[in-house]
Amino acid sequence: MERLKRRQDFVAAARALYAAMPGMVVQMRPRGDEAPPRVGFTATKKIGNAVVRNRVKRRLRELARLQLAGQARPGHDYVLIGRAPTFARDYSDLEKDLVSALKRLHRTAQAGADKGTP
């Protein structure tokens, strides 16, 4: 799965759909193409020092590798944002958070797309 690296991609995802869960925030932006999904990770200074932020991002990367790879839709960008509880939260709970957030985002995106159809 490709990684988001440019600030403009992160800013565009921030204006799209998001789902806030206890362990993380997941943002999803449809790009409008059929390219493979891309993923980005962020952890702000609010959650701790560099050691904490790097550990949070490592946990999020592993979650994305295992869970997002099978559930991500082509033509979408996903951003996983670490929160303070991400550092200490049980890994299985983080998995549940991600799966639940993806279900919510995909359902919301589908409902928005269906509104204009007869």
Helices and strands as residue ranges (DSSP letters): E 2-3, H 7-14, E 17-20, E 24-30, E 38-42, G 45-47, H 50-63, I 64-68, H 69-71, E 76-82, G 84-86, H 91-114
